Amino acid sequence: MRTYSTTPFGRRPLSLAMVAAQAATRDFAANPDASETVVHKWRLFRALTEAKGPLGVTDRALSVLHALLSFHQETALTLPEAEGGEGEGNDSPSPGIVVFPSNRELSIRAHGMAPATLRRHLASLVEAGLVIRRDSPNGKRFARRGQGGEIAEAFGFDLTPLIARAAEIENLAEEVRIENRAIALLREKITLVRRDIVKMIETGMEEGVCFAPLAIDGQEVGDWEGLYGCYQTLSGRYSRSLGRTELEALAGDLGAFAFEIQNLLERHVKRQKRNSNESQNERHIQNQITNIPDLEPDLQEGRAETSSPMPREANADRGGDQETEAPSAGLGERQAAPSRTYPLGMVLQACPDIVDYGKSGEITCWRDLTDAAAIVRSALGVSPDAWKQALDVLGEHDASIVIAAILQRGAEIKCAGGYLRVLTGKAREGEFSLGPVLMALLRGKAAKAARERRQAG
């Protein structure tokens, strides 16, 4: 009975993993149905590529395996018939699928891989149980042919383990696909939730939504700036290296955070709706009272002399008031500054460059910011007329914030004065809000910090 060597040549050791792989392959080959198993080698190689992580092989090792598969002439991998003859049982081991390229030819098909690297990756394929060494007595790889020219005996690398483990490899590849699909969906969910959070915070800032202090992760938050800080902390945990478990935890935390902000906005909307309904109800009751004379003619006759002049006098008084109050609006006078919904700390976090223009190199109050904005306005070349229009339309504080934002964007804005005039015109028509400007600057700052962390890592 012919025997096939399964121990490596020279000083290379035999490991228990190699023994286990050889035993599993031998048991598979001993199965009567094994010769009927047909495996498409390139489809199996694609599955191997997807399942390389669980199998413990690298992409370079797979390049070597690809080269080994290319030396097998057929596309299909099938076991040859086990040898047997007259007078002897058909219990000889199957010769397997042995390829026997030289290191030179194998290196060429592995895209010029260095000999030492080639030997290392061949050893990793053997250790992973994907191929089996069939070394000759002198370590050379060759084949002996029989009388009919067919290969009777070959020494090289046996590819039979690929057939034996084909089902296992396909299952591992499917598990990897499912895992990757789940991770991709989690990343999509995180992206959507992060976008929702930023948009809702912008809306809350623009609309001046007030809320009672919230406890988030054991920290009390009482304003939108604090909420945005909590969002930045959560968002900073996201990276491309996170696994499925970490992504699920982050998605859950972001979802709960978004739920809290959504509740804040919904409560604010319900409160506004309730106030509007109450106001409508009051006007409705007033109309009913004033219409009583129309519904009661008897009462109307009795009150004709006393009640009829009163509406005219009241209207006259109201009209007089309107006539005297209208001119007092003060055309050309500066509009009162709107209520500030953007904390000074948030403005300085989004526009830190303006701090250099503050007194003693710091800004501690709104007066410091407006004084610094006046200096920056002159340095940016904004004309006094453009600045006066901005003050009249935006108010002192918002105009100062716009100047700080223009300074922060620096080289992106070529003409600061013209840009300020455009924003002033939009604000005059009610089409401009500072919330998106500040949030865009904060997002850009966070993205830059994330890039620097990745480069440092």
C-alpha positions in Angstrom: 0.0 0.0 0.0 1.4 3.4 -1.0 1.9 5.9 1.7 1.9 9.7 1.4 4.2 11.8 3.5 2.5 14.4 5.8 5.5 15.6 7.8 7.5 18.6 6.6 11.0 18.3 5.3 14.1 19.5 7.1 13.9 21.5 10.4 10.3 22.6 9.9 8.3 21.2 12.9 5.1 19.3 12.9 2.4 21.0 14.9 -0.8 19.6 16.5 -2.9 21.9 14.2 -1.3 20.3 11.2 -2.0 16.8 12.6 -5.7 17.8 13.2 -6.0 19.2 9.7 -4.5 16.0 8.2 -6.8 13.8 10.2 -9.9 15.7 9.2 -8.9 15.6 5.5 -8.2 11.8 5.8 -11.6 11.2 7.3 -13.2 13.2 4.6 -11.4 11.3 1.9 -12.4 8.0 3.4 -16.1 8.9 2.9 -17.5 7.0 -0.1 -19.3 10.2 -1.3 -16.2 12.4 -1.1 -15.3 11.7 -4.7 -18.6 13.1 -5.8 -18.0 16.5 -4.1 -17.2 19.2 -6.6 -16.0 22.6 -5.5 -15.6 25.6 -7.8 -12.1 26.8 -6.8 -12.5 30.5 -7.5 -15.9 30.8 -5.8 -14.4 29.0 -2.8 -11.4 31.4 -2.9 -13.9 34.4 -2.8 -15.5 32.9 0.3 -12.0 32.4 1.8 -11.3 36.1 1.1 -14.4 37.1 3.1 -13.7 34.6 5.9 -10.0 35.3 6.3 -10.5 36.9 9.7 -12.1 33.8 11.4 -9.7 31.5 9.6 -6.7 33.4 10.8 -5.0 34.1 7.4 -3.8 37.4 5.9 -4.3 38.9 2.5 -0.7 38.1 1.6 -1.2 34.4 2.5 -4.3 34.4 0.3 -2.2 35.7 -2.6 0.0 32.7 -2.2 -3.0 30.4 -2.1 -4.4 32.0 -5.2 -1.1 31.3 -6.9 -1.2 27.6 -5.8 -4.8 27.3 -7.1 -3.7 28.6 -10.5 -1.3 25.6 -10.9 -4.3 23.3 -10.7 -5.5 23.0 -14.3 -9.2 22.4 -13.7 -11.6 24.9 -12.4 -13.4 22.3 -10.3 -11.7 20.7 -7.3 -12.6 17.0 -7.0 -10.9 14.1 -5.3 -9.4 11.5 -7.7 -10.4 7.8 -7.3 -8.5 5.9 -4.6 -6.1 3.4 -6.0 -6.9 -0.3 -5.8 -6.0 -3.4 -7.8 -6.5 -7.1 -8.1 -6.1 -9.0 -5.0 -5.9 -6.0 -2.7 -8.6 -4.1 -1.0 -9.5 -0.6 -2.1 -8.2 0.9 1.1 -5.2 2.9 -0.3 -5.3 6.5 0.6 -6.4 9.0 -2.1 -3.5 10.8 -3.6 -5.3 14.1 -3.2 -4.9 17.2 -5.3 -1.2 18.0 -5.2 0.4 20.9 -7.0 4.2 21.0 -7.2 5.4 24.4 -8.5 9.0 25.5 -7.8 9.5 28.5 -5.5 10.6 30.5 -8.5 7.4 29.9 -10.5 5.3 30.3 -7.4 6.9 33.7 -6.6 6.2 34.9 -10.1 2.5 34.0 -9.9 2.4 35.6 -6.4 3.4 38.9 -8.1 7.1 38.7 -7.4 6.9 37.9 -3.6 10.3 37.6 -1.9 11.4 34.0 -1.2 11.5 34.4 2.6 8.0 36.1 2.6 6.7 33.3 0.3 8.0 30.6 2.7 6.4 32.4 5.7 3.0 32.6 4.1 3.1 29.0 2.9 3.8 28.0 6.5 0.8 30.0 7.6 -1.5 28.3 5.1 -0.3 24.9 6.3 -0.8 25.9 10.0 -4.3 27.2 9.2 -5.2 23.8 7.7 -5.9 25.0 4.2 -3.2 23.0 2.5 -1.1 20.0 3.5 2.6 19.5 2.8 3.5 16.4 0.8 7.3 16.7 1.0 9.6 14.4 -0.9 12.6 12.8 0.8 14.9 15.6 -0.4 12.3 18.4 -0.1 12.0 18.9 -3.8 8.6 19.2 -5.5 8.0 17.0 -8.4 5.7 14.3 -9.8 6.3 10.8 -11.1 4.2 9.6 -14.1 3.0 6.1 -14.8 3.1 4.2 -18.0 0.1 6.0 -19.5 1.7 9.4 -18.8 -0.7 10.1 -15.9 0.7 11.4 -12.6 1.2 8.4 -10.3 2.8 10.2 -7.4 3.4 13.9 -6.6 5.2 15.8 -3.9 4.2 19.4 -3.2 1.1 21.0 -1.6 -2.1 19.1 -1.3 -5.3 21.2 -1.8 -7.7 18.5 -0.5 -8.4 20.4 2.7 -10.1 23.0 0.7 -12.6 20.4 -0.5 -13.0 19.0 3.0 -13.6 22.4 4.5 -15.7 23.9 1.7 -18.9 23.9 3.6 -17.2 25.3 6.8 -15.6 28.1 4.7 -18.9 29.0 3.1 -20.7 29.2 6.5 -17.9 31.4 7.9 -18.2 33.7 4.9 -21.9 34.0 5.3 -21.5 34.8 9.0 -19.0 37.5 8.1 -21.4 38.9 5.5 -24.2 39.1 8.1 -21.9 40.8 10.6 -20.7 43.3 8.0 -24.3 44.0 7.0 -25.3 44.6 10.6 -22.3 46.9 11.2 -23.2 48.9 8.0 -26.8 49.3 9.2 -25.6 50.5 12.6 -23.2 53.0 11.0 -26.1 54.3 8.9 -28.3 54.6 12.0 -25.6 56.5 13.9 -25.1 58.9 11.0 -28.9 59.6 10.8 -29.2 60.0 14.6 -26.2 62.4 14.7 -27.7 64.5 11.9 -31.1 64.6 13.7 -29.5 65.7 17.0 -27.6 68.5 15.3 -30.6 69.8 13.4 -32.8 69.6 16.5 -30.2 71.5 18.6 -30.0 74.2 15.8 -33.8 74.5 15.9 -33.9 74.7 19.7 -31.3 77.5 19.6 -33.0 79.5 16.8 -36.5 79.3 18.4 -35.2 80.0 21.9 -36.7 76.9 23.4 -36.4 76.8 27.2 -36.4 73.7 29.3 -35.9 72.6 32.8 -32.4 71.1 33.6 -31.9 67.6 32.4 -29.7 64.8 33.9 -27.7 63.2 31.1 -25.1 60.6 32.0 -25.1 61.9 35.6 -24.5 65.5 34.5 -27.0 68.2 34.9 -27.6 70.2 31.6 -29.6 73.4 31.7 -29.0 75.0 28.3 -28.5 74.2 24.6 -24.8 74.8 24.9 -24.6 72.1 27.5 -26.6 69.7 25.3 -24.3 70.3 22.4 -21.3 69.6 24.7 -23.0 66.3 25.6 -23.5 65.5 21.9 -19.8 66.2 21.2 -18.8 63.8 24.0 -21.0 61.1 22.6 -20.0 61.7 19.0 -16.3 61.6 20.0 -16.7 57.9 20.8 -17.4 57.0 17.1 -14.6 55.7 15.0 -14.2 53.3 12.1 -12.5 50.7 14.3 -15.5 50.1 16.5 -17.0 46.6 16.5 -20.6 45.6 16.4 -21.0 45.6 20.2 -19.5 49.1 20.6 -21.6 50.4 17.7 -24.8 49.0 19.2 -24.0 50.7 22.6 -23.2 54.0 20.9 -26.4 53.8 18.7 -28.5 53.2 21.8 -26.9 56.1 23.7 -27.3 58.5 20.7 -30.9 57.3 20.2 -31.8 58.0 23.9 -30.2 61.4 23.6 -32.1 62.3 20.5 -35.3 61.1 22.1 -34.7 63.6 25.0 -34.2 66.5 22.6 -37.2 65.5 20.6 -39.3 65.5 23.7 -38.1 69.0 24.5 -39.1 70.3 21.1 -42.5 68.5 21.2 -43.3 69.9 24.6 -42.5 73.4 23.4 -44.7 73.0 20.4 -47.6 71.6 22.5 -47.1 74.6 24.9 -47.3 77.0 22.0 -50.4 75.3 20.6 -52.1 75.4 24.0 -51.4 79.1 24.5 -52.7 79.8 21.0 -55.9 77.9 21.7 -56.4 79.8 25.0 -55.9 83.0 23.1 -58.5 82.0 20.5 -61.0 81.0 23.2 -60.6 84.4 24.9 -61.3 86.2 21.7 -64.3 84.0 21.0 -65.8 84.8 24.5 -65.3 88.5 23.8 -67.1 88.3 20.5 -70.1 86.6 22.2 -70.4 89.5 24.7 -70.2 92.2 22.1 -72.9 90.4 20.0 -75.4 90.3 22.9 -77.2 93.5 21.7 -77.6 92.1 18.3 -79.2 89.0 19.7 -81.4 90.9 22.2 -83.4 93.7 20.5 -85.1 94.8 23.8 -81.9 95.4 25.5 -80.5 97.2 22.4 -83.4 99.8 22.4 -82.8 100.6 26.1 -79.1 101.1 25.5 -79.2 102.8 22.2 -78.4 106.3 23.6 -75.7 105.2 25.9 -74.0 102.4 24.1 -73.9 103.5 20.5 -71.4 106.3 20.8 -69.0 104.4 22.9 -67.5 102.2 20.2 -66.9 105.2 18.0 -65.2 107.1 20.8 -63.2 104.0 21.7 -62.3 103.6 18.1 -61.4 107.2 17.8 -59.2 106.9 20.9 -57.6 103.8 19.5 -57.1 105.5 16.2 -55.6 108.5 17.8 -53.3 106.3 19.7 -52.2 104.6 16.6 -51.7 107.9 14.8 -49.6 109.3 17.6 -47.7 106.0 18.2 -46.8 105.3 14.6 -44.3 108.1 14.2 -42.6 107.2 17.5 -41.2 104.0 15.9 -38.3 106.2 15.0 -37.4 105.6 11.4 -33.7 105.3 11.1 -33.2 104.6 14.7 -31.2 101.4 15.6 -33.5 98.4 16.4 -33.3 97.0 19.9 -31.1 94.0 20.2 -33.1 90.8 20.1 -33.0 88.4 23.0 -29.8 86.3 23.0 -30.3 82.6 22.5 -26.7 81.8 21.8 -24.5 81.6 25.0 -21.3 83.5 24.9 -19.4 80.4 25.7 -20.8 78.7 22.6 -19.9 81.7 20.4 -16.3 81.6 21.7 -16.1 77.9 21.2 -17.2 78.2 17.6 -15.1 81.4 16.9 -12.0 81.2 19.1 -9.9 83.5 16.9 -11.7 86.6 18.1 -10.4 86.1 21.6 -7.0 87.4 20.5 -8.6 90.8 19.9 -10.1 91.1 23.4 -8.7 93.1 26.2 -5.7 91.4 27.7 -6.2 88.6 25.2 -9.5 87.3 26.7 -13.2 87.8 26.4 -15.3 87.4 29.6 -18.5 89.3 28.8 -20.6 90.5 25.9 -19.1 94.0 26.1 -15.7 92.5 25.5 -17.0 90.7 22.5 -18.6 93.8 21.0 -15.4 95.9 21.6 -13.3 93.1 19.9 -15.7 93.0 17.0 -15.3 96.7 16.4 -11.5 96.2 16.2 -11.9 93.2 13.9 -14.4 95.0 11.7 -11.8 97.7 11.0 -9.0 95.1 10.4 -11.2 93.1 7.9 -11.9 96.3 5.9 -15.6 96.5 6.7 -16.8 100.0 5.9 -18.5 102.1 8.6 -21.7 102.2 6.5 -21.9 98.4 6.2 -21.2 98.1 9.9 -24.0 100.7 10.7 -26.5 98.8 8.6 -25.6 95.5 10.3 -26.0 97.1 13.7 -29.4 98.6 12.7 -30.8 95.2 11.4 -29.0 92.6 13.5 -28.4 94.4 16.7 -25.1 94.9 18.5 -24.7 91.3 19.8 -25.7 89.4 16.7 -23.6 91.7 14.5 -20.6 91.1 16.7 -21.2 87.3 16.4 -21.3 87.6 12.6 -18.0 89.5 12.6 -16.4 86.8 14.8 -17.7 84.1 12.4 -16.3 86.0 9.3 -12.9 86.2 11.1 -13.0 82.5 11.9 -13.6 81.5 8.3 -10.6 83.6 7.3 -9.4 82.9 3.8 -12.8 81.5 2.7 -14.3 85.0 2.6 -12.5 87.3 0.2 -14.6 90.5 0.8 -15.7 90.7 4.4 -17.7 94.0 3.8 -19.6 92.6 0.9 -20.3 89.4 2.7 -21.6 91.3 5.8 -23.9 93.4 3.5 -25.4 90.2 2.0 -26.1 88.7 5.4 -27.6 92.0 6.5 -29.9 92.0 3.5 -31.0 88.5 4.2 -31.6 89.3 7.9 -33.7 92.3 6.9 -36.0 89.9 4.9 -36.1 87.4 7.7 -34.0 84.8 5.8 -30.9 84.7 8.0 -30.3 83.0 11.3 -27.0 82.6 13.3 -27.8 79.1 14.5 -26.7 77.2 11.4 -23.6 79.4 11.1 -22.4 78.6 14.6 -23.3 74.9 14.3 -21.3 74.7 11.0 -18.3 76.2 12.7 -18.6 73.8 15.6 -19.0 70.8 13.3 -15.9 71.9 11.3 -13.9 72.2 14.5 -15.0 68.8 15.7 -14.2 67.2 12.4 -10.7 68.8 12.3 -10.0 67.5 15.8 -11.1 64.0 14.8 -8.8 64.1 11.8 -5.9 65.2 14.0 -6.6 62.4 16.4 -6.6 59.8 13.6 -3.4 61.1 12.2 -1.8 61.1 15.6 -3.0 57.5 16.2 
